[in-house]
Each structure stands twice: as structure tokens, then as C-alpha cells.
């Protein structure tokens, strides 16, 4: 299986925190702690990844909205 690389290594700790936070919110943190990330199902990985993307999109939209409020 190919491993994906993070384009900016400085953001890896933040992505790891987001992954853990999202897994906790979905109630999957105990499964990960027991089996490890390598042994959770693709369905569980997809749930975590999908929710991470939703959160990142939401954060980006909020940042963009903040930036446009002081406009012309």
C-alpha cells in the first residue's frame, strides 16, 4: 500500500491532532487504541477522513469570510 506524503511537513502534527479529535468525536478512538490505525476498517478510515475534510473546508470558509470583512 502506498503511503501519502504531507506536502508541508510542518502541518503534520496539526493533521494528526485533527485525526485524533475526529476519531474521538466519531467514537472510534477506542478501536484505534485497541487495534491501531493499520488495522481499522476502510469504512472507519473513510469516516474519519471524510469528517476531517468537512472540518477543514469549514475552517477555510470561516477564514475566507474573516478576510473579506475588512474589504473595500
N, CA, C and O atoms as a GROMACS GRO file, in nm:
protein
  288
    1UNK      N    1   0.083  -0.116   0.000
    1UNK     CA    2   0.000   0.000   0.000
    1UNK      C    3   0.089   0.125   0.000
    1UNK      O    4   0.184   0.134   0.077
    2UNK      N    5   0.055   0.217  -0.086
    2UNK     CA    6   0.134   0.341  -0.096
    2UNK      C    7   0.099   0.434   0.019
    2UNK      O    8  -0.017   0.447   0.057
    3UNK      N    9   0.199   0.498   0.073
    3UNK     CA   10   0.178   0.595   0.181
    3UNK      C   11   0.174   0.734   0.118
    3UNK      O   12   0.253   0.765   0.029
    4UNK      N   13   0.083   0.815   0.165
    4UNK     CA   14   0.075   0.952   0.114
    4UNK      C   15   0.170   1.039   0.194
    4UNK      O   16   0.189   1.019   0.314
    5UNK      N   17   0.227   1.135   0.127
    5UNK     CA   18   0.317   1.225   0.197
    5UNK      C   19   0.247   1.359   0.215
    5UNK      O   20   0.167   1.401   0.132
    6UNK      N   21   0.279   1.423   0.324
    6UNK     CA   22   0.223   1.554   0.352
    6UNK      C   23   0.305   1.656   0.274
    6UNK      O   24   0.428   1.656   0.282
    7UNK      N   25   0.237   1.743   0.198
    7UNK     CA   26   0.308   1.840   0.115
    7UNK      C   27   0.390   1.937   0.199
    7UNK      O   28   0.500   1.975   0.160
    8UNK      N   29   0.338   1.977   0.313
    8UNK     CA   30   0.411   2.066   0.402
    8UNK      C   31   0.430   1.993   0.535
    8UNK      O   32   0.336   1.983   0.614
    9UNK      N   33   0.550   1.941   0.561
    9UNK     CA   34   0.573   1.862   0.683
    9UNK      C   35   0.541   1.937   0.813
    9UNK      O   36   0.519   1.874   0.916
   10UNK      N   37   0.539   2.070   0.808
   10UNK     CA   38   0.510   2.147   0.929
   10UNK      C   39   0.365   2.130   0.975
   10UNK      O   40   0.335   2.154   1.092
   11UNK      N   41   0.274   2.089   0.885
   11UNK     CA   42   0.134   2.075   0.923
   11UNK      C   43   0.099   1.934   0.971
   11UNK      O   44  -0.013   1.911   1.016
   12UNK      N   45   0.193   1.841   0.962
   12UNK     CA   46   0.164   1.703   1.001
   12UNK      C   47   0.116   1.692   1.145
   12UNK      O   48   0.018   1.620   1.169
   13UNK      N   49   0.177   1.759   1.243
   13UNK     CA   50   0.125   1.749   1.380
   13UNK      C   51  -0.020   1.798   1.392
   13UNK      O   52  -0.100   1.740   1.465
   14UNK      N   53  -0.053   1.905   1.321
   14UNK     CA   54  -0.190   1.957   1.326
   14UNK      C   55  -0.288   1.858   1.262
   14UNK      O   56  -0.398   1.839   1.313
   15UNK      N   57  -0.248   1.795   1.153
   15UNK     CA   58  -0.334   1.695   1.089
   15UNK      C   59  -0.351   1.572   1.178
   15UNK      O   60  -0.460   1.515   1.184
   16UNK      N   61  -0.246   1.533   1.247
   16UNK     CA   62  -0.255   1.421   1.340
   16UNK      C   63  -0.351   1.452   1.454
   16UNK      O   64  -0.430   1.367   1.495
   17UNK      N   65  -0.344   1.576   1.507
   17UNK     CA   66  -0.436   1.616   1.614
   17UNK      C   67  -0.580   1.616   1.563
   17UNK      O   68  -0.671   1.571   1.633
   18UNK      N   69  -0.600   1.665   1.441
   18UNK     CA   70  -0.734   1.668   1.382
   18UNK      C   71  -0.787   1.526   1.363
   18UNK      O   72  -0.905   1.500   1.385
   19UNK      N   73  -0.700   1.435   1.321
   19UNK     CA   74  -0.739   1.295   1.302
   19UNK      C   75  -0.784   1.233   1.435
   19UNK      O   76  -0.887   1.166   1.441
   20UNK      N   77  -0.708   1.256   1.540
   20UNK     CA   78  -0.741   1.201   1.672
   20UNK      C   79  -0.870   1.262   1.724
   20UNK      O   80  -0.956   1.191   1.777
   21UNK      N   81  -0.885   1.394   1.708
   21UNK     CA   82  -1.006   1.463   1.753
   21UNK      C   83  -1.128   1.409   1.680
   21UNK      O   84  -1.232   1.384   1.742
   22UNK      N   85  -1.116   1.391   1.549
   22UNK     CA   86  -1.228   1.342   1.469
   22UNK      C   87  -1.264   1.199   1.506
   22UNK      O   88  -1.381   1.166   1.518
   23UNK      N   89  -1.164   1.115   1.525
   23UNK     CA   90  -1.189   0.976   1.565
   23UNK      C   91  -1.260   0.972   1.700
   23UNK      O   92  -1.351   0.892   1.720
   24UNK      N   93  -1.220   1.059   1.791
   24UNK     CA   94  -1.283   1.066   1.924
   24UNK      C   95  -1.430   1.106   1.909
   24UNK      O   96  -1.517   1.046   1.971
   25UNK      N   97  -1.458   1.207   1.826
   25UNK     CA   98  -1.595   1.254   1.806
   25UNK      C   99  -1.683   1.146   1.745
   25UNK      O  100  -1.803   1.141   1.771
   26UNK      N  101  -1.624   1.060   1.663
   26UNK     CA  102  -1.699   0.952   1.598
   26UNK      C  103  -1.706   0.826   1.684
   26UNK      O  104  -1.770   0.728   1.645
   27UNK      N  105  -1.641   0.828   1.799
   27UNK     CA  106  -1.641   0.712   1.887
   27UNK      C  107  -1.550   0.600   1.840
   27UNK      O  108  -1.570   0.484   1.876
   28UNK      N  109  -1.451   0.633   1.758
   28UNK     CA  110  -1.360   0.533   1.704
   28UNK      C  111  -1.225   0.532   1.774
   28UNK      O  112  -1.140   0.448   1.742
   29UNK      N  113  -1.204   0.622   1.869
   29UNK     CA  114  -1.074   0.631   1.934
   29UNK      C  115  -1.039   0.504   2.011
   29UNK      O  116  -0.922   0.465   2.017
   30UNK      N  117  -1.139   0.439   2.072
   30UNK     CA  118  -1.110   0.316   2.145
   30UNK      C  119  -1.070   0.202   2.051
   30UNK      O  120  -0.984   0.121   2.084
   31UNK      N  121  -1.134   0.197   1.932
   31UNK     CA  122  -1.096   0.097   1.831
   31UNK      C  123  -0.953   0.118   1.784
   31UNK      O  124  -0.877   0.023   1.768
   32UNK      N  125  -0.918   0.243   1.761
   32UNK     CA  126  -0.782   0.275   1.714
   32UNK      C  127  -0.681   0.241   1.822
   32UNK      O  128  -0.574   0.187   1.793
   33UNK      N  129  -0.715   0.273   1.946
   33UNK     CA  130  -0.624   0.243   2.056
   33UNK      C  131  -0.604   0.092   2.071
   33UNK      O  132  -0.493   0.046   2.101
   34UNK      N  133  -0.709   0.016   2.051
   34UNK     CA  134  -0.702  -0.130   2.064
   34UNK      C  135  -0.630  -0.196   1.947
   34UNK      O  136  -0.541  -0.279   1.965
   35UNK      N  137  -0.672  -0.157   1.824
   35UNK     CA  138  -0.621  -0.224   1.704
   35UNK      C  139  -0.512  -0.149   1.630
   35UNK      O  140  -0.438  -0.208   1.552
   36UNK      N  141  -0.502  -0.017   1.653
   36UNK     CA  142  -0.405   0.065   1.580
   36UNK      C  143  -0.463   0.108   1.446
   36UNK      O  144  -0.555   0.044   1.394
   37UNK      N  145  -0.410   0.216   1.390
   37UNK     CA  146  -0.460   0.269   1.263
   37UNK      C  147  -0.446   0.168   1.150
   37UNK      O  148  -0.529   0.164   1.059
   38UNK      N  149  -0.342   0.088   1.154
   38UNK     CA  150  -0.317  -0.007   1.045
   38UNK      C  151  -0.423  -0.116   1.037
   38UNK      O  152  -0.437  -0.181   0.934
   39UNK      N  153  -0.497  -0.138   1.146
   39UNK     CA  154  -0.591  -0.249   1.149
   39UNK      C  155  -0.738  -0.208   1.159
   39UNK      O  156  -0.823  -0.292   1.187
   40UNK      N  157  -0.767  -0.080   1.138
   40UNK     CA  158  -0.908  -0.041   1.136
   40UNK      C  159  -0.961  -0.058   0.994
   40UNK      O  160  -0.884  -0.060   0.898
   41UNK      N  161  -1.092  -0.070   0.981
   41UNK     CA  162  -1.151  -0.098   0.851
   41UNK      C  163  -1.145   0.023   0.759
   41UNK      O  164  -1.131   0.137   0.804
   42UNK      N  165  -1.157  -0.003   0.630
   42UNK     CA  166  -1.158   0.108   0.534
   42UNK      C  167  -1.280   0.196   0.555
   42UNK      O  168  -1.275   0.316   0.530
   43UNK      N  169  -1.389   0.138   0.600
   43UNK     CA  170  -1.509   0.215   0.631
   43UNK      C  171  -1.481   0.315   0.742
   43UNK      O  172  -1.519   0.432   0.734
   44UNK      N  173  -1.413   0.269   0.847
   44UNK     CA  174  -1.379   0.357   0.959
   44UNK      C  175  -1.281   0.466   0.916
   44UNK      O  176  -1.295   0.582   0.955
   45UNK      N  177  -1.182   0.428   0.836
   45UNK     CA  178  -1.085   0.526   0.785
   45UNK      C  179  -1.157   0.631   0.700
   45UNK      O  180  -1.127   0.750   0.709
   46UNK      N  181  -1.251   0.585   0.619
   46UNK     CA  182  -1.328   0.677   0.535
   46UNK      C  183  -1.412   0.774   0.616
   46UNK      O  184  -1.423   0.891   0.580
   47UNK      N  185  -1.471   0.725   0.724
   47UNK     CA  186  -1.550   0.813   0.811
   47UNK      C  187  -1.461   0.921   0.871
   47UNK      O  188  -1.498   1.038   0.875
   48UNK      N  189  -1.344   0.880   0.919
   48UNK     CA  190  -1.252   0.977   0.980
   48UNK      C  191  -1.205   1.078   0.875
   48UNK      O  192  -1.212   1.199   0.897
   49UNK      N  193  -1.159   1.028   0.761
   49UNK     CA  194  -1.109   1.117   0.655
   49UNK      C  195  -1.215   1.211   0.602
   49UNK      O  196  -1.188   1.330   0.581
   50UNK      N  197  -1.335   1.160   0.580
   50UNK     CA  198  -1.444   1.245   0.529
   50UNK      C  199  -1.479   1.356   0.624
   50UNK      O  200  -1.501   1.470   0.583
   51UNK      N  201  -1.485   1.322   0.753
   51UNK     CA  202  -1.515   1.424   0.853
   51UNK      C  203  -1.402   1.524   0.869
   51UNK      O  204  -1.426   1.642   0.895
   52UNK      N  205  -1.278   1.478   0.852
   52UNK     CA  206  -1.165   1.571   0.857
   52UNK      C  207  -1.175   1.672   0.743
   52UNK      O  208  -1.153   1.791   0.763
   53UNK      N  209  -1.210   1.625   0.625
   53UNK     CA  210  -1.222   1.714   0.509
   53UNK      C  211  -1.333   1.816   0.534
   53UNK      O  212  -1.315   1.935   0.506
   54UNK      N  213  -1.448   1.771   0.587
   54UNK     CA  214  -1.556   1.864   0.617
   54UNK      C  215  -1.510   1.973   0.713
   54UNK      O  216  -1.539   2.091   0.693
   55UNK      N  217  -1.437   1.933   0.818
   55UNK     CA  218  -1.387   2.030   0.915
   55UNK      C  219  -1.290   2.128   0.851
   55UNK      O  220  -1.296   2.248   0.877
   56UNK      N  221  -1.199   2.077   0.766
   56UNK     CA  222  -1.101   2.166   0.702
   56UNK      C  223  -1.170   2.263   0.607
   56UNK      O  224  -1.129   2.379   0.598
   57UNK      N  225  -1.273   2.218   0.536
   57UNK     CA  226  -1.348   2.308   0.447
   57UNK      C  227  -1.417   2.415   0.529
   57UNK      O  228  -1.415   2.533   0.493
   58UNK      N  229  -1.479   2.374   0.640
   58UNK     CA  230  -1.548   2.470   0.728
   58UNK      C  231  -1.450   2.574   0.781
   58UNK      O  232  -1.481   2.693   0.783
   59UNK      N  233  -1.330   2.528   0.825
   59UNK     CA  234  -1.229   2.621   0.876
   59UNK      C  235  -1.184   2.718   0.766
   59UNK      O  236  -1.168   2.837   0.792
   60UNK      N  237  -1.164   2.668   0.645
   60UNK     CA  238  -1.122   2.753   0.534
   60UNK      C  239  -1.228   2.857   0.501
   60UNK      O  240  -1.196   2.973   0.476
   61UNK      N  241  -1.354   2.815   0.502
   61UNK     CA  242  -1.462   2.910   0.473
   61UNK      C  243  -1.469   3.019   0.578
   61UNK      O  244  -1.490   3.136   0.546
   62UNK      N  245  -1.451   2.982   0.705
   62UNK     CA  246  -1.452   3.082   0.811
   62UNK      C  247  -1.335   3.179   0.796
   62UNK      O  248  -1.352   3.300   0.814
   63UNK      N  249  -1.218   3.128   0.762
   63UNK     CA  250  -1.100   3.214   0.743
   63UNK      C  251  -1.120   3.306   0.624
   63UNK      O  252  -1.082   3.423   0.629
   64UNK      N  253  -1.180   3.255   0.517
   64UNK     CA  254  -1.205   3.339   0.399
   64UNK      C  255  -1.306   3.448   0.432
   64UNK      O  256  -1.291   3.561   0.388
   65UNK      N  257  -1.408   3.413   0.509
   65UNK     CA  258  -1.509   3.512   0.548
   65UNK      C  259  -1.448   3.622   0.635
   65UNK      O  260  -1.481   3.739   0.620
   66UNK      N  261  -1.359   3.584   0.725
   66UNK     CA  262  -1.292   3.682   0.809
   66UNK      C  263  -1.208   3.777   0.724
   66UNK      O  264  -1.204   3.897   0.750
   67UNK      N  265  -1.141   3.724   0.625
   67UNK     CA  266  -1.057   3.805   0.538
   67UNK      C  267  -1.134   3.902   0.452
   67UNK      O  268  -1.082   4.008   0.417
   68UNK      N  269  -1.257   3.868   0.417
   68UNK     CA  270  -1.334   3.955   0.328
   68UNK      C  271  -1.413   4.062   0.402
   68UNK      O  272  -1.466   4.153   0.339
   69UNK      N  273  -1.422   4.054   0.534
   69UNK     CA  274  -1.500   4.152   0.610
   69UNK      C  275  -1.436   4.290   0.613
   69UNK      O  276  -1.507   4.390   0.625
   70UNK      N  277  -1.304   4.297   0.604
   70UNK     CA  278  -1.239   4.428   0.609
   70UNK      C  279  -1.218   4.487   0.470
   70UNK      O  280  -1.141   4.581   0.454
   71UNK      N  281  -1.286   4.430   0.371
   71UNK     CA  282  -1.266   4.467   0.230
   71UNK      C  283  -1.293   4.611   0.196
   71UNK      O  284  -1.296   4.698   0.284
   72UNK      N  285  -1.312   4.635   0.068
   72UNK     CA  286  -1.326   4.771   0.016
   72UNK      C  287  -1.459   4.833   0.037
   72UNK      O  288  -1.481   4.947  -0.004
   0.00000   0.00000   0.00000
